[in-house]
Amino acid sequence: MRAPQRDQSETRAAIAEFDAFVERYPNSALMGEVRQKLREANDRLDEADYRVGLFYFRAKWYPGAIDRFKAVLDRDPEYTGRDAVYYHLGESLIQMNLPAEALPYFERLVNEFEQSQYLENAKRRIAELKSGHDTHSH
């Protein structure tokens, strides 16, 4: 499988193989290992998509960022790095002046992650959004 910034067709092929194995041999002794490899492969695909979203975010093209971040969550709700996706999706929605849509993503981050580099910022955003303060001033 290629690094996240490279073409991901090999990763997609690996995921298809692992999925087929899981369906065909549900009681295999290898299942634990296969599930782990499947998680790693999915994470790699998600990471590639997340990085595109982050590129758009940094370029301040928020509609593109929002689409990409939502696509990651739709495709793989279990993505290991979804805390970063929640955070940047929430921030993108705030930039688009959609605070009510942003709030649930910050809340999911806080609810699903005991540890994350985004935790404190997410908690601060939740407090701001619930108190109705202007969030653009940062």
Helices and strands as residue ranges (DSSP letters): H 9-24, H 31-58, H 62-75, H 82-95, H 99-112, H 119-131
